[in-house]
Amino acid sequence: MTIKIIIERQFKDTPKAEVISILNDLRIRAMGQPGYISGETLVEVENNKNLVVLSNWTSIDDWQTWRDSAERSSLEAKLSPHLEGQARVRVFMLGADSLREILTEVIHNAELAA
């Protein structure tokens, strides 16, 4: 099941070269991970201290492996002093995948009742 990761970061100041370099390194390293499909970085138009990273992964397990890696943790630690609070990470799946699980349960229960 394909998943989408949304990482929201609010920086103390407009990101400078050092921060942009760390963000680029995170993205480049993520691109080399098993299960990584694609990603993009968005900057809020009215407040360029707010950045959102969207990435697509083939599975939750692939994402979690990267999320929990020492390599990613090290890069995140370098970003931390520049952030207002913690990064917010949210994991989403496609609606069709969610419905498929519910429909499978409904069909299974109907078969049991028959």
ChimeraX commands (.cxc) that place a marker at each C-alpha (Angstrom):
marker #1 position 0.00,0.00,0.00 radius 0.5
marker #1 position 1.44,3.35,-1.05 radius 0.5
marker #1 position 1.70,5.91,1.74 radius 0.5
marker #1 position 2.25,9.63,1.80 radius 0.5
marker #1 position 4.30,11.37,4.45 radius 0.5
marker #1 position 3.77,15.01,5.34 radius 0.5
marker #1 position 6.47,16.66,7.43 radius 0.5
marker #1 position 5.79,20.21,8.59 radius 0.5
marker #1 position 8.62,22.31,9.97 radius 0.5
marker #1 position 8.52,25.86,11.27 radius 0.5
marker #1 position 11.92,27.49,11.40 radius 0.5
marker #1 position 12.96,30.25,13.79 radius 0.5
marker #1 position 14.26,32.31,10.89 radius 0.5
marker #1 position 14.06,32.17,7.13 radius 0.5
marker #1 position 16.21,29.13,6.25 radius 0.5
marker #1 position 19.74,30.08,5.19 radius 0.5
marker #1 position 22.32,28.10,3.22 radius 0.5
marker #1 position 23.24,25.80,6.14 radius 0.5
marker #1 position 19.63,24.74,6.72 radius 0.5
marker #1 position 18.90,24.37,3.01 radius 0.5
marker #1 position 21.99,22.17,2.70 radius 0.5
marker #1 position 20.75,19.87,5.49 radius 0.5
marker #1 position 17.27,19.69,3.93 radius 0.5
marker #1 position 18.81,18.83,0.56 radius 0.5
marker #1 position 20.95,16.15,2.17 radius 0.5
marker #1 position 17.87,14.65,3.85 radius 0.5
marker #1 position 16.06,14.54,0.53 radius 0.5
marker #1 position 18.99,13.09,-1.41 radius 0.5
marker #1 position 19.50,10.38,1.20 radius 0.5
marker #1 position 15.77,9.59,1.31 radius 0.5
marker #1 position 15.76,9.19,-2.47 radius 0.5
marker #1 position 18.26,6.35,-2.12 radius 0.5
marker #1 position 16.17,4.41,0.39 radius 0.5
marker #1 position 14.26,1.25,-0.53 radius 0.5
marker #1 position 10.61,2.10,-1.09 radius 0.5
marker #1 position 11.06,5.81,-1.75 radius 0.5
marker #1 position 8.94,6.87,-4.74 radius 0.5
marker #1 position 8.99,10.67,-4.91 radius 0.5
marker #1 position 8.95,13.84,-2.90 radius 0.5
marker #1 position 8.76,17.59,-2.95 radius 0.5
marker #1 position 9.43,20.49,-0.63 radius 0.5
marker #1 position 6.96,23.35,-0.32 radius 0.5
marker #1 position 7.55,26.78,1.21 radius 0.5
marker #1 position 4.59,28.76,2.49 radius 0.5
marker #1 position 4.13,31.87,0.33 radius 0.5
marker #1 position 3.11,34.20,3.15 radius 0.5
marker #1 position 5.61,32.88,5.70 radius 0.5
marker #1 position 8.79,31.42,4.25 radius 0.5
marker #1 position 9.80,30.06,7.66 radius 0.5
marker #1 position 7.21,27.29,7.19 radius 0.5
marker #1 position 8.24,24.33,5.06 radius 0.5
marker #1 position 6.34,21.17,4.21 radius 0.5
marker #1 position 7.93,18.04,2.78 radius 0.5
marker #1 position 5.66,15.59,0.96 radius 0.5
marker #1 position 7.00,12.15,0.14 radius 0.5
marker #1 position 5.56,8.95,-1.29 radius 0.5
marker #1 position 6.68,5.50,-0.17 radius 0.5
marker #1 position 5.75,2.02,-1.31 radius 0.5
marker #1 position 5.00,0.88,2.24 radius 0.5
marker #1 position 4.81,2.00,5.84 radius 0.5
marker #1 position 7.66,-0.39,6.65 radius 0.5
marker #1 position 9.98,1.32,4.14 radius 0.5
marker #1 position 9.13,4.73,5.58 radius 0.5
marker #1 position 9.61,3.55,9.17 radius 0.5
marker #1 position 12.98,2.02,8.33 radius 0.5
marker #1 position 14.15,5.39,6.97 radius 0.5
marker #1 position 12.43,7.33,9.77 radius 0.5
marker #1 position 14.21,5.26,12.43 radius 0.5
marker #1 position 17.62,5.18,10.73 radius 0.5
marker #1 position 20.69,6.65,12.43 radius 0.5
marker #1 position 21.47,8.54,9.23 radius 0.5
marker #1 position 18.12,10.38,9.25 radius 0.5
marker #1 position 18.28,10.97,13.01 radius 0.5
marker #1 position 21.68,12.59,12.63 radius 0.5
marker #1 position 20.43,14.97,9.95 radius 0.5
marker #1 position 17.28,15.80,11.91 radius 0.5
marker #1 position 19.46,16.61,14.95 radius 0.5
marker #1 position 21.33,19.16,12.82 radius 0.5
marker #1 position 18.01,20.82,11.90 radius 0.5
marker #1 position 16.63,20.84,15.43 radius 0.5
marker #1 position 18.38,24.01,16.70 radius 0.5
marker #1 position 16.86,25.94,13.80 radius 0.5
marker #1 position 13.27,24.83,14.46 radius 0.5
marker #1 position 10.43,26.33,16.46 radius 0.5
marker #1 position 9.41,23.16,18.28 radius 0.5
marker #1 position 9.32,19.67,16.82 radius 0.5
marker #1 position 8.67,18.78,13.20 radius 0.5
marker #1 position 5.14,17.45,12.73 radius 0.5
marker #1 position 5.08,14.14,10.83 radius 0.5
marker #1 position 1.84,12.70,9.51 radius 0.5
marker #1 position 1.34,9.45,7.60 radius 0.5
marker #1 position -1.51,9.01,5.13 radius 0.5
marker #1 position -2.71,6.22,2.89 radius 0.5
marker #1 position -4.83,6.50,-0.20 radius 0.5
marker #1 position -8.54,6.52,0.52 radius 0.5
marker #1 position -9.05,3.53,-1.78 radius 0.5
marker #1 position -6.62,1.49,0.33 radius 0.5
marker #1 position -8.54,2.42,3.46 radius 0.5
marker #1 position -11.87,1.51,1.87 radius 0.5
marker #1 position -10.45,-1.77,0.55 radius 0.5
marker #1 position -9.75,-2.91,4.11 radius 0.5
marker #1 position -13.28,-1.98,5.22 radius 0.5
marker #1 position -14.89,-3.61,2.17 radius 0.5
marker #1 position -12.89,-6.80,2.72 radius 0.5
marker #1 position -14.19,-6.95,6.29 radius 0.5
marker #1 position -17.78,-6.34,5.16 radius 0.5
marker #1 position -17.53,-9.09,2.53 radius 0.5
marker #1 position -15.93,-11.48,5.01 radius 0.5
marker #1 position -18.70,-10.83,7.56 radius 0.5
marker #1 position -21.38,-11.33,4.89 radius 0.5
marker #1 position -19.84,-14.66,3.89 radius 0.5
marker #1 position -19.82,-15.79,7.53 radius 0.5
marker #1 position -23.47,-14.82,7.90 radius 0.5
marker #1 position -24.53,-16.71,4.75 radius 0.5
marker link #1:1,2 radius 0.2
marker link #1:2,3 radius 0.2
marker link #1:3,4 radius 0.2
marker link #1:4,5 radius 0.2
marker link #1:5,6 radius 0.2
marker link #1:6,7 radius 0.2
marker link #1:7,8 radius 0.2
marker link #1:8,9 radius 0.2
marker link #1:9,10 radius 0.2
marker link #1:10,11 radius 0.2
marker link #1:11,12 radius 0.2
marker link #1:12,13 radius 0.2
marker link #1:13,14 radius 0.2
marker link #1:14,15 radius 0.2
marker link #1:15,16 radius 0.2
marker link #1:16,17 radius 0.2
marker link #1:17,18 radius 0.2
marker link #1:18,19 radius 0.2
marker link #1:19,20 radius 0.2
marker link #1:20,21 radius 0.2
marker link #1:21,22 radius 0.2
marker link #1:22,23 radius 0.2
marker link #1:23,24 radius 0.2
marker link #1:24,25 radius 0.2
marker link #1:25,26 radius 0.2
marker link #1:26,27 radius 0.2
marker link #1:27,28 radius 0.2
marker link #1:28,29 radius 0.2
marker link #1:29,30 radius 0.2
marker link #1:30,31 radius 0.2
marker link #1:31,32 radius 0.2
marker link #1:32,33 radius 0.2
marker link #1:33,34 radius 0.2
marker link #1:34,35 radius 0.2
marker link #1:35,36 radius 0.2
marker link #1:36,37 radius 0.2
marker link #1:37,38 radius 0.2
marker link #1:38,39 radius 0.2
marker link #1:39,40 radius 0.2
marker link #1:40,41 radius 0.2
marker link #1:41,42 radius 0.2
marker link #1:42,43 radius 0.2
marker link #1:43,44 radius 0.2
marker link #1:44,45 radius 0.2
marker link #1:45,46 radius 0.2
marker link #1:46,47 radius 0.2
marker link #1:47,48 radius 0.2
marker link #1:48,49 radius 0.2
marker link #1:49,50 radius 0.2
marker link #1:50,51 radius 0.2
marker link #1:51,52 radius 0.2
marker link #1:52,53 radius 0.2
marker link #1:53,54 radius 0.2
marker link #1:54,55 radius 0.2
marker link #1:55,56 radius 0.2
marker link #1:56,57 radius 0.2
marker link #1:57,58 radius 0.2
marker link #1:58,59 radius 0.2
marker link #1:59,60 radius 0.2
marker link #1:60,61 radius 0.2
marker link #1:61,62 radius 0.2
marker link #1:62,63 radius 0.2
marker link #1:63,64 radius 0.2
marker link #1:64,65 radius 0.2
marker link #1:65,66 radius 0.2
marker link #1:66,67 radius 0.2
marker link #1:67,68 radius 0.2
marker link #1:68,69 radius 0.2
marker link #1:69,70 radius 0.2
marker link #1:70,71 radius 0.2
marker link #1:71,72 radius 0.2
marker link #1:72,73 radius 0.2
marker link #1:73,74 radius 0.2
marker link #1:74,75 radius 0.2
marker link #1:75,76 radius 0.2
marker link #1:76,77 radius 0.2
marker link #1:77,78 radius 0.2
marker link #1:78,79 radius 0.2
marker link #1:79,80 radius 0.2
marker link #1:80,81 radius 0.2
marker link #1:81,82 radius 0.2
marker link #1:82,83 radius 0.2
marker link #1:83,84 radius 0.2
marker link #1:84,85 radius 0.2
marker link #1:85,86 radius 0.2
marker link #1:86,87 radius 0.2
marker link #1:87,88 radius 0.2
marker link #1:88,89 radius 0.2
marker link #1:89,90 radius 0.2
marker link #1:90,91 radius 0.2
marker link #1:91,92 radius 0.2
marker link #1:92,93 radius 0.2
marker link #1:93,94 radius 0.2
marker link #1:94,95 radius 0.2
marker link #1:95,96 radius 0.2
marker link #1:96,97 radius 0.2
marker link #1:97,98 radius 0.2
marker link #1:98,99 radius 0.2
marker link #1:99,100 radius 0.2
marker link #1:100,101 radius 0.2
marker link #1:101,102 radius 0.2
marker link #1:102,103 radius 0.2
marker link #1:103,104 radius 0.2
marker link #1:104,105 radius 0.2
marker link #1:105,106 radius 0.2
marker link #1:106,107 radius 0.2
marker link #1:107,108 radius 0.2
marker link #1:108,109 radius 0.2
marker link #1:109,110 radius 0.2
marker link #1:110,111 radius 0.2
marker link #1:111,112 radius 0.2
marker link #1:112,113 radius 0.2
marker link #1:113,114 radius 0.2
view
